[in-house]
Every structure is written in structure tokens, then in C-alpha cells.
């Protein structure tokens, strides 16, 4: 079945502002609603699972309303007794996907992604929802959150996704022969006569995965309007060269260098190390030199934008915040502040952490005050929010007992946004779908390290989320690090992957020590195009960046052996190597690059 439109036209409609109507008009033809799997979804059984398995849930009823590719649903208690609900199985459908079906699934928090195939799934990171963050999961199912795709060997792509995340987390239980779409209701009590609006669900099917993801992006944007920023930020980050022991002098030395040699790096980010304790963000630590506000003032005086790192939802036990305001924190079953390590990962430094309760009015006022102070008095215009996952911590009790952890997180984030005013807000280590509409930028990978393994894994994580860039937020592929002992081919791979992400560009090097050739490579990434590469398949070997009238082709050899890669030029073009300036002359048709070294990439400019 055809839409009658070209791929570019469909993508254009999916990204246009009155995009919801356009996407809706295309949804039936793209999803092929008459397909048998769709029919099974629409007629699939549902069930309500109570916290107490012995509870009678016969009078707790789910109402589903399918409109094209979208399904809205409500849960109603028609009985006379309140019922504590663990989760709602929105639909439970058998599938016939073979083990070689390609798989991609998102996690609850930023660091979890899964690829590979149905028979051999591959975790993109060791920091998984189930093992690292200890999110409950069925022992016999693979769990994904927000969205997942299944791509068959015949070239058909299936997308299942939740297109909203206002109150509940939507997830998928995938088994060898069945698929469940599940709403996590967190044990909340539905009262007699009460109705809960659940999260919107969609299923689409088509031959072009990028179109399906574009339509998903448009619907997510309709439900959670994107915080608009014209272009992805650029800057410098202290963490990847100085870590938590950064000093005021190190920041100022790099500011001097940037002002003279790379003024395109607009934001100068103090990344951790300035605070006296985790949680006491307005109190300067001795290690930094005791003058963080003075450094921020000098950044602004030089014509740059002050940026700062904050982990707003967490506090260590010895912090003044925790010692003085324990009633502001998420509680355990006994009513005491919940130690995070009892239900999840306890924190990477100065743990175990405790978590501010986003439903507590005074905690909200505190968050707003911290960010208003940093914005108005300190002059910060960029905020890197880290450890945001803990703001949506599971296994605790909130002051508002009717609120979910999604609502607690989103209320806390709204307080932060109110205080930050017009500042740019970046989410890092955050719950992905719960952050929709609440951040300007989204970290799309694990932390970078100066090793081939980490360059490779973060590149795959970032490029797998290219569809989100410029639609839901600006992707942050983490810092570009060009100093160290790695081979030049691996540095080119890293730089090409950053370029192909189309997102933010922040240098992570001590620029006072960078070599002239690496500085030139960094400058070639500025300003970012804002356009993410489109890849033909999940090998991520050949990607195309179409920016204005220019075409750039990104070629990646991910393997440990030489490779030959080829692509077709859409028109007669002058082809040059973007990094070296080497000319390949005027070419047309198929273009082949032979004997690409292991761990290498090429960025070709085609004019």
C-alpha cells in the first residue's frame, strides 16, 4: 500500500507544525490497518492486575478507543470497593516474529538501550534498568519502555510505542511468542466510581523505519510540546579533563584559550566539583577555590555564557539540605527518608543518596529557588541536570499519596524550569519518556572515555537515537575528546560520530594542551548542523546528512578488520574528505571506499 507521497514529503509532513493532522491522514496507509497483526492488537485481551492477587478486579474495567493508529484508554472502577492496582495489561497479543527479527527498544532511563535481534538481543550499555537500576521486571520477558521496533527479514518494520507520559510509565513485555503493552500503575488505589486516563498507545507498520519514527516524534511532540531552542548549543565542559577536582584557575585558563582560539564554544560549563556536598548546590566547596560566582562572572565578562552542573533531586546524608529538611525527601515504608541503595543504585559518589520528593510543596520551592539563584544572581544560562533518574525513584512513598513517580518527577522538573527561566536545561541520566516536554537537550549516550570501546559504544547509542534530535529536544552525544594516545583513525571515528548525531558539541579536553591539528578538527564541528544523519539500516555503516544544499556522507568501519563501503551519489558531485581536504574529483553514481582501516570513519563532502 502506498501513501502517494515521496519519503521526503512524508517526513516533511511529519515534522511540520500542523503535523498532527497530516500525520493522522497518513497513519492508516502507513500502518496498513487491515493487517492481521493490527487486527489482533485491536481485539487483544486486556487485564487488570491487583497488588493483592486475591483481590477481585471484575468491576475494574478498561475502555479502549482506537482511532487509526492511536489507542486511548481509561480505567474505571464500577465497583463499591477501592482496589490497589499494580499494573494494567493494555493488550496481550501473540506474535509470529522469527528469532532473526531485528530489535530495538528503549529503556526507562537514558543509559538503557537494546538492539540485536529477537533471538539474540544486545544491551548497548552495562547500566541496564533491571540489573543496575533494579527496576522490577518479569523473569521470563524482556522489558522495554516508551517504544520498540521489530524489523523482519522481508523489510517490514513494526513500531509499538506510548505517545504520552503524563502520569504513568508505559512499557512492553516481549516474550518469544507474545507481546504485552503494560501501564505501570505503581500500586495506586482506584476508588469506587473513579476513572483514570491512561497513556496513549500507537502501532504502525511500514517499509521505511525513519518515516515511522518521524510520525512517532510528531505525536510525542503533540502530546508534550518541545521546548524550543533555535540551534544546538556549543561549549566546553570541565569534567572530562579535570573531573570533580576542577579548580577555578583551570576553568579560567581554558576560558582564556577559548576566547583567543575557539570563540565558537559559547557555553563554559563547570561540571561538578564546586559544591561543598551533593545537595548543597549554593554552597561553594573549598577544592574549587571558594569563588564559583567570581568565575561565572568572568565568563560572562569575556562574552561567553556561564554553564553549570547540578544533580537537583539527590542529596548525601551529611549535606545541610538533608540534615535540615528530611521531611522534604521521599520516604520508605516506615516513614523515614528512603536510602536509594535499598531500592536502586545508591549513587556514584558520596552515597547512598536520598531523593527530594517532587510532590512536596517546599521541595518544589527549594528547587525553584536554587535555579532562580543560579540564573538571576550567578548569571548561569545553561544547566546540566544529572542523576535525574532518582527524581522518579521507585519503591518509595510521596507526600502526595495519589501521585505516581512520573508525576513526582515532572512536578519537580516544572519547578526547576520555573527557576531556570530562559536558561537551557539539559537532561542527563534522566528517565527518558518522563522527561518529554521538560528539557531542551537530552544526553543520548553514556559518558565518553578516551578508549576505543567507549568511543564505539557511545557512537552506537547516540546514532540509534538520531530520530529524536531536533524533534523532541537537541541530542547531546556527550563531549568531543580529541586529546590522548588513541590512533588518529579512532579520533576521526569519534569526531564523525559527533557530526553525524547532528546535536550539541561540547569540548571535553584541556584546550590549553590540545595540538593544533586536533584544534582544527574541533573547529570543523562548529557550528553543529542540527541535522542528524539518516542511515539505511541498523548496521550504521553509511549515513547521509542533508544540510541546506550540502550533502555529507558518514562512513563507519566498526570492525577490527579493514572494510569496503559504498554508496550512491544522488547527482554528479565534487567529493572531498571533510577532515583532511583530500579531493576525490568529480564523481557520479556508485562511490566505493576500499580498505578502510579498522575503527575508522570517513566524512565525505559532496558538492
Buried (B, 14 or more C-beta within 10 A) or exposed (E): BEBEBEBEEBBBBBBEEEBBEBBBEBBBBBBBBEBEBBEBBBEBEBBBBBBEEEBEBEBBBBEBEBEBBBBBBEBBBEBEEEBBBBBBBBBBBEBEBEEEBBBBBBBBBBBBBBBBBBEEBEBBBEBBBBEBBBBEBEEEBBBBBBBBBBBBEEEBBBBBBBBBBBBBBBBBBBBEEEBBBBBBBBEBBBEEEBEBEBBBBBBBBBBBBBBBBBBBBBBBBBBBEBBEBEEBBBBBBBBBBBEBEBBBEBBBBBBBBBBEBBEBBBBBBBBBBBBBBBBBBBBBBEBBBEEBBEBBBBBBEBEBBBBBBBBBBBBBBEBBBBEEBBEBBBBBEEEEBBBBEEBBBBBEEBBBBBBBBBBBEEBBEBBBEBBBBBBEEBBBBBBBBBBBBBBBBBBBBBBBEEBBBBBBBBBBBBBBBEBBEEBBBBBBBBBBBBBBBBBBBBBBBBBBBBEBEBBBBBBBBBBBBBBBBBBBBBBBBBBBBBBEEBEBBBBBBBBBBBBBBBBBBBBBBBBEEBEEEBBEBBEEBBEBBBBBBBBEEBEBBBBBBBEEEEBBBBBBBBEEEEBEBEBEBEEEBEBBBBBEEEEBEEBEEEBEBEEBBBBBBBBBBBE
